[in-house]
Amino acid sequence: MRGRPHVLAILGVVLLITVILGISVGPVSLPLMDVLKVLLSGLPGLSGLSNSVPPAHRTIVMDIRLPVVVMALLVGAGLSSSGAAMQGLFKNPLVDPFIIGISAGGAFGWVLGLLAGERVAFVDSDIVRAFLSFSFGIGTVTAAYLLSRTGSTIPLTNLLLAGVALSASMTAATQLAVYLFIDNPTPIIFSLMGSCANSRWSEIAVVAPVVIIGVLILSFFGRELNAFSTGEDNARYLGIEVERMKVIILAVGTLVAAIGIPFCGMIGFVGLMVPHIVRRLIGPDHRYLLPASALFGGAFLVLCDLFSRTVLDVAIPLGIVTGLIGGGFFIYLLKARRAYT
């Protein structure tokens, strides 16, 4: 399709607009020109542009809103590209990056890190939480992979079943830990529901390289994912090392989906819903679907974050917003499919 590069360009423009909107709108509305001047002042030779902007506005843009918007963009891009890759790998449009245990393992590690930080004086709670959350998210997927392996092959159905079982077990373990050891579980529950509100540049420095490199790697294997979508036998016929490619796509897809959990909690439905929408815009070719999903997913989560912190007087967890939108979206899909059957 000749129009695919144009769709990617349009999605890039949409992403840029949502970023500017996410920075401008909030409890204190900022003039659009002030936002643009502050953002452009970071470019070489344009540092003087922001001199005419009130210092308070510069602080709001650079220290408060821009880190939140950038984190939402990165997490949305990572979840969406991971979802598109997983759906192509499993040949199932209902597969989500979290269905094989990433989020449940990450949540359990996050709670363990919190408990360790509270009980061990010399432990930095933030660092431990991030490390354990990421480690348990990756570890849960690794356990699902090892449990599903049969000889030298990895039956994808077995992997899904192992992921679902481990996800349920880790969720129960998280609930048990909160019930037994957390005196005031409300802040924990809010954090686990998902939020980018407290994002910092130091956290973005960790998330950004993983997401950017991961999305590029997944997009590089678009041809292989196209082959997987037609079946493993066809992929082998085309000369693709099927089992090796499964490991690569699972590993990279898991990394880009898991990296945001320590900092933003569990944000569901993005990796499930966004690839569906993007397929309708750009088609099923993963060479275009993966970068388009990253762009659209980034814009989508920035808008969801903007909605979560501006629609009511109290901030709504980001995971609730994406869950409500995702649930409504799939009810619509169900009705639309019935209408044509």
Summary of the structure (lengths in Angstrom):
residues: 341
radius of gyration: 20.6
end to end distance: 27.8
largest distance: 66.5
contacts: 1206
relative contact order: 0.17
helix: 78%
strand: 1%
